[in-house]
Amino acid sequence: MRLGVAGSGYFDGQGQDGGDLIGPNPTDRAKRGVKRSLLVEADGGPLAVTIAGANVPDAQLLDATIEAVVLERPEPEPNFPHHLCLDKGYDNDTGYLACIDHGYTPHIAPIRDARPERPKTHKPRRWVVERTLAWLSKCRGLLVRYEKKAANYLGLLKLACCLIWFRRYLRLTGPR
């Protein structure tokens, strides 16, 4: 199976009346916001998405994000286990245990170490998640959360993920 990548991003809160699953954003003067946690495949196709308040640590969302995967995962081959690349926000016991409990081999960047020298054959993979989050942000209705109910917002996010897959399908099977 191709290498999976997980990540999350902060986004603006919502209108003046409030709603559920929002929290103070630690990077934006404690404005109310929502965090989108996303699991993507190696080419950037979204596999799972979950939401929480902006003040929830990334590692606490990892278990829920992995469980939200819609497709059934094939059994790993003996020489090719399932890998999961994560950034420094997941470098704790919670992040490692969530990966191992779900059968992934974790590749987590260490917090305190200098950037390791990587072989020329290994590509950086963090930008894949950032690019997919940017694709989701192009849907104007998702950039700012106006829905009060978290279930409605999550439904719109999943619809946007379906739209990304549909566009990729059209691009790959379209006229040549």
C-alpha positions in Angstrom: 0.0 0.0 0.0 1.2 3.5 -0.7 2.4 5.7 2.1 -0.3 7.5 4.1 0.2 10.9 5.6 -1.8 12.5 8.3 -2.1 16.2 9.3 -4.4 18.9 10.5 -4.9 22.6 10.1 -6.6 25.4 12.0 -9.4 27.3 10.4 -11.7 30.2 11.3 -14.5 29.6 13.7 -18.0 30.5 12.8 -20.7 33.2 13.1 -21.7 35.0 16.2 -24.1 32.4 17.6 -21.6 29.7 18.3 -21.9 26.0 17.8 -20.4 22.7 18.8 -16.9 21.4 18.4 -15.2 24.8 18.4 -12.5 25.9 20.7 -9.9 28.7 21.3 -7.3 28.7 18.6 -3.8 28.7 20.3 -2.2 30.4 17.3 -4.7 33.2 16.7 -5.3 35.2 19.9 -7.8 32.5 21.2 -10.4 33.2 18.5 -12.9 30.4 18.2 -11.9 27.9 15.6 -12.1 24.4 14.3 -9.3 21.9 13.5 -9.6 19.6 10.5 -7.6 16.4 10.8 -7.0 14.7 7.5 -5.6 11.4 6.4 -4.5 11.2 2.8 -2.8 8.7 0.5 0.6 9.3 -1.0 -0.8 11.3 -4.0 -2.9 13.6 -1.9 -6.3 11.9 -2.2 -8.3 12.3 1.1 -9.1 9.0 2.9 -10.5 10.3 6.2 -11.5 13.6 7.8 -12.5 14.5 11.3 -13.0 17.8 13.1 -12.6 19.1 16.7 -12.0 22.3 18.5 -8.9 24.3 17.6 -7.4 23.7 21.1 -7.3 19.8 20.8 -3.8 18.4 20.3 -3.2 16.7 17.0 -2.2 13.3 18.6 -5.6 13.1 20.3 -7.3 13.3 17.0 -5.2 10.6 15.3 -7.1 7.6 16.6 -10.5 9.1 15.5 -9.0 10.1 12.1 -7.7 6.6 11.3 -11.0 5.1 12.4 -12.9 7.4 10.0 -11.3 5.8 6.9 -14.1 4.9 4.6 -12.4 2.2 2.5 -11.4 -1.2 3.8 -7.7 -1.5 3.9 -6.1 -4.5 2.2 -4.0 -6.9 4.1 -0.3 -5.8 4.1 2.2 -8.0 2.3 5.0 -9.3 4.5 7.7 -7.2 2.9 5.5 -4.1 2.4 3.8 -3.1 5.7 1.4 -0.1 5.9 3.3 3.1 6.7 2.1 6.4 8.2 4.1 9.6 8.0 3.4 12.2 10.7 4.9 15.5 11.7 6.3 16.6 15.0 2.9 17.2 16.6 2.4 13.4 16.9 5.8 12.7 18.6 4.4 11.3 21.9 3.0 8.1 23.3 -0.5 8.8 22.1 0.6 9.2 18.5 2.8 6.1 18.5 0.2 4.0 20.2 -2.6 5.1 17.8 -0.4 4.1 14.8 0.6 0.7 16.2 -3.0 -0.1 17.4 -4.3 0.3 13.8 -1.4 -1.7 12.2 0.6 1.1 10.8 4.4 1.5 10.9 4.9 5.1 12.3 7.3 7.5 10.7 7.2 10.5 13.1 9.6 13.4 12.9 11.3 13.8 16.3 10.6 17.1 18.2 14.0 17.9 19.6 16.4 16.5 17.0 17.9 18.4 14.2 16.6 17.7 10.7 18.0 14.3 9.8 19.9 13.8 6.6 17.6 11.7 4.3 18.7 9.7 1.4 18.1 11.1 -2.1 15.5 8.4 -2.8 13.1 9.6 0.0 10.9 12.4 -1.0 9.5 14.8 1.7 5.8 14.0 2.3 4.4 16.7 4.6 3.5 19.0 1.7 1.0 16.4 0.4 -1.3 17.1 3.4 -0.9 20.8 3.1 -1.8 20.7 -0.6 -4.9 18.7 0.1 -5.9 21.1 2.9 -5.5 23.9 0.3 -7.7 22.0 -2.1 -10.4 21.8 0.6 -10.0 25.6 1.3 -10.8 26.4 -2.3 -14.4 25.4 -1.5 -15.5 28.8 -0.2 -18.2 27.4 2.0 -15.6 25.5 4.0 -13.0 28.2 4.5 -15.1 29.8 7.3 -17.3 27.6 9.3 -20.8 29.1 9.3 -22.7 25.9 10.3 -23.7 25.6 13.9 -23.8 21.8 14.0 -20.5 20.0 13.6 -22.3 17.2 11.8 -23.3 19.6 9.0 -19.8 20.9 8.6 -18.3 17.5 8.6 -20.8 16.4 5.9 -19.7 19.4 3.7 -16.0 18.4 4.3 -16.7 14.8 3.2 -18.6 16.1 0.1 -15.6 18.3 -0.8 -13.4 15.2 -0.4 -15.6 13.3 -2.8 -15.4 16.2 -5.2 -11.5 16.0 -5.1 -11.7 12.3 -5.9 -14.1 12.9 -8.7 -11.8 15.6 -10.2 -8.9 13.2 -10.0 -10.9 10.5 -11.7 -11.9 12.8 -14.5 -8.3 13.9 -15.0 -7.0 10.4 -15.1 -9.7 9.0 -17.4 -10.5 12.0 -19.5 -9.7 12.4 -23.2 -6.0 12.1 -24.1 
